[in-house]
Amino acid sequence: MSNKPNRPAAAGDGNLVIVSGPSGAGKSALTTHALGALPDIKFSVSYTTRSPRGAERSGVEYFFVSRREFEALRDAGEFLEWAEVHGNLYGTSQNFIDALLRQGMDVILDIDVQGAGIIKKKRPDAIAVLVLPPSFDVLRERLRRRGLDGEAVIEKRLGMARDEISHYPDYDYLIVNDDLGRAERELDAIILAARCRMDARKHAAASILEHFGGLNV
């Protein structure tokens, strides 16, 4: 039996949840936890031209494509947003997202600050969550500890983080990831609360009102 909380029937369209922040802030860990803890939520699988890392698989973490394939998709209008980051191209498929939202699923994006800003402008109803480390020194240590990049790339990421953090007023929610367990609970709470908004529950309300004589509201 699943321990995930049930979602009410007739919930209507799903919510688009943007989780972003500097590289190393922990947004991927929080996103992974939410996907495992909550029902009716799917990960937005983006396209990228970078090579897979570790055990990453195409169609799971990303759709790994060549630069030529990516550019063809971009020119065909497939992407809700796209950007070049550290020499690699990344793009968010709007058809992939919209198909899931129409099914009533929430869709969560693990995306950089630049991409988050573009999507928020195009989809202002999206729920934007910024994840920050507790300090600059902690971020540097996390980037070094994960062992994915050389020192030159780490310093470049830290330089970008200074600019990315300055965009915090553009977000709806802020999570300071100084305690992973607490940060996970906070993201779960944000997603669950979004499902209880009046706009999200209007279909359920209409169905219930029919049992009360179809009140005109």
N, C-alpha and C positions, 0 to 999 in steps of 0.2 A: 504494500500500500504506500502511495506517495505521501510525503510529508509537506508537499507544497500546498499553500492555501488555495482554495477553490475560487474561481472567478465567476461572478454572477452571469446568468444567461442574459441574452439580449443586451450585451454590453456595447454594441455599436462598433464603430471603427476603432482600431488600436491607436496607441500613442507612439510617436517617434521620439526616442530618447537619445540625446547626444551626450556622450561622456568624453570629455577631452581634458587636456592638460599637458604640461611639459613631458617629454620623454623621460621615463624613470619615476614619474609621480605615482604610478600604481594603477592607472586607469584600466589596464588590461586585466589585472587581478580582480578588481572590483566588478568589472563586466562579466568575467567568467563566473564569479560567485552568484551574481544576480541571475544568470542564465540557468544555473543549477538549482537555485532556491525558489524561483517563482514560476508559476504556470503561464502559458500563453505568451511567451516572449521568445523572440528569435534574434539571432545575431545578424547584422547586416554585413554580408561578405563583400568586401571591396575588391576592386581590381588593382593590381600593381605590377610594375615591371621589375621589381627587385627579386632577387633569388630567395627561395625558401630558407628559413633559419631552423636549425635543429630538426625537430620532427614535424614541422609545419607541412600541411597537405593542401593541395589546390582544391578549392571548393569548400574548405573548412575555415581556415584562418583568412585566406585570400584566394582570389582567382589569379594565379600567376600566369601572365601573358607576356609576349614580346612587346617591344616598343611599337612596332608596326601594327600589331593587333590592337594595342591600347589606343593608338591614334585613330584607327578606323572606327572604333567604338565611340570615341570622343566626337569625331566628325559626324557621326550618325545621330548625335544628341542623346546618347545612352546615359550620360552621367549627370547626376544632380549637382555634383561639384567634382573638380579634379584639381590636382596640384602636383608640382614637382618638389620633392623633399629629399635633400641630400643626394641629388642626382637621379632619383627614382621617381616614376610617375605613380600616382595613386588616384583612384576614382571611385565614387559612390554611385551604384546603379539605381536610378530612380524607379525603373520597372520592377526590380527585385523588391524594393521597399514597398511600393504602392500595392503590389499583389498581396503581400502579407498584411498590410494595414486594412485592406478591404475584407480580409478574412477575420478581422477582429483581433489580430495578434499585435502585441507591442513589438516594436523593432528597436534594438539598441545598437548604436554606432560607437565604436571605439575609434576616435578620430583626432587629428591634430587641431590646434587652435585656429589655424588658417581655414581649414575645411569647415570647422564648426561655425565660423562666422558667415561663410557663404551660405550654408544650409539654413541657418537661423534667419537670414534675410529672405530666402526663398520660401521657407516654411516657418513663419513666425509662431505657429502653434506648437512647434517642437519644444520639448523640455530639455533645456541645456544645462548640463551639470559640469562644473569645473572641478578637477581634482588637483590639489596642490600638495607638495611636500611640506614638512614643517619648517625647513630651512634650506638655504643654498648648500651648506656643507653636507646635509643629509642626502640631498639630490646627487651631489658629486659622488658620494660613497655608494649609493645605490647603482649608479651607472657603472662604476668601476667593478662592483661586486657581481653584477650580472654577466660580465665578461663577454659582451657581444661586440664591443667596439674598442679600437685603439685609443690612446690618450688624446690624439689630435681630434678625433671625432667626438670624444667626450667633451672636450673644451668647446667645440663648436655647438654641441647640444646645450651646454650650459649657457653659452652666449645667447642662443635662441630663447632659452627659458626666461631670461630677463625680459624680453619683449613679450613673450606669450603671457606671462603673469600679469602684465599691465592691462590686459583685456578683461580682467575679472568682472568689471561692472556690466559686461555684455551678457552675462549668464544669469540664469534663474536661480541656481543653487550652487553653493560652494561646499566641498568636502575637503577638509585638511586631513591628509592620510598620515597621521602620526601613530595611529593604532589601527591595524588592519581589520580586526574584528569589528570595531566601532564603525569604521569607514564602510564596511560591507553592509552593516545594518542601516546606516544612513542612506545609502543608495537604494536598498530594498524599500525603505520607507518612502522615499521620494517617488519611486515607480508606483507603489501601491496607492499613495495619496492621489497621484495623477488620475488613477482609474476611478476615483470617487468624485472628481469634479462634475459639476452639473452638466456641462457639455458632453462629457463622456458617458453620463448615465441617463441622458434624455430618452433613449429608446427603452431602457428598463422602466423609467418612470411612466412613460406612456402606456406600457403594457400593464403595469400595476394599476394605473388610474382607470383602466377599462373595467376592472373588478369593483370599482367604487362608483360605477354609473357613468363613467366617461366624463369626469369633471373637466371643465374648460379652463385650462391654465395657460 
